[in-house]
Amino acid sequence: MAAELKGKDGAPVRPIIIKRKKVVAGGHHGGAWKVAYADFVTAMMAFFLVMWLVSSANPETRAAIFEYFKNPSMENGTSTRAPQGAKGPGGASKSVVNLGGAMEAPRASPDIQPMLGKPEEDINDSAHAETPEEARARKLAEAMEKRQLDSLHKELRSAIDNSQALKPFKEQLLLDVTPEGLRIQIIDTQNRPMFDLGSTLLKDYTTRILRELGPYLNSVPNRVSISGHTDNTPYGGGARNGYSNWELSADRGNAARRALVSGGLAEEKVVRVVGVSSAILFDKKNPRNPVNRRISIIVMTKRAEQAAMQGYERDQPGVATAPAGPATRSAAP
């Protein structure tokens, strides 16, 4: 045990305790901005991710998202007093706000859509809008149809180049693809006309061309439209009974139809035969050029066929296809 300190008088001396306070410098307080910046960057990443997802979504998905934010509730609202101008489910507001995809969304109340000024067929079409499954099926069918027409185009081009019957008339056979389908035009030349002047009787070589084409046109399911064309030289028959280039072009179209059918084209595949006189010139700068006298055969797409049949089907409900048999002559402008 340590000896006890004593004073001069012998009394114990109380020790003196000195307390020294250690001063420690405070930490650096400038790191809080990093946390805020990290939160900001995370929020921006989330924002741009949402924008990317919305931009990559199809119109049906965007419309569904729009409808959800218009009315997130799964049930109709029960409030007796909706917000001003609102009649939708859940009391959702109907205020006009530009939300981008809103124009693609289906209306909540189609019964109050303005229908004034809309043709009847447009109203019917909007009431029977195709579903996503129907749209996919339609696009698949159109792609398959395009492949078939492209294949027919190649076959005909090859046949024209290699066939002994068609090769001599290579310059008179023109092939191209139009919005209506694959178009085959047989044109007149100065030295090799398809018909005698003012006549509807096919030349022998024209009949041979059409009979060669018949089996090719019959190899695809698409139906056919035939048009007869003339140049603008007035009909030289003396205008008997009002007979003109209109009737002449229609009769020539029907003569071509008969030759195609005799060559193997199924008669029910002809949708229409029309005469257009000189209304659609091949050479507009020279209306009397022999190339304006031609027969135009179009292997129609399904959409073009439906457009051609639409008026007939509207007049006679329940008729889905054209009646079998030869197409009637049309010579109206």
VENZIBEL-V853086 format. One record per helix or strand of 2 or more residues. SS is the DSSP state (helix for helix, strand for strand). FROM is the first residue (numbers start at 0). TO is the last residue. Records with the same first field share a line. If there is no record, write none. Layout:
# VENZIBEL-V853086
SS=FROM-TO + FROM-TO
This chain:
# VENZIBEL-V853086
helix=31-55 + 58-69 + 88-90 + 100-103 + 109-111 + 119-126 + 131-161 + 166-171 + 203-217 + 239-241 + 244-261 + 266-268 + 289-291 + 301-314
strand=172-177 + 180-186 + 223-228 + 269-274 + 293-299 + 328-329
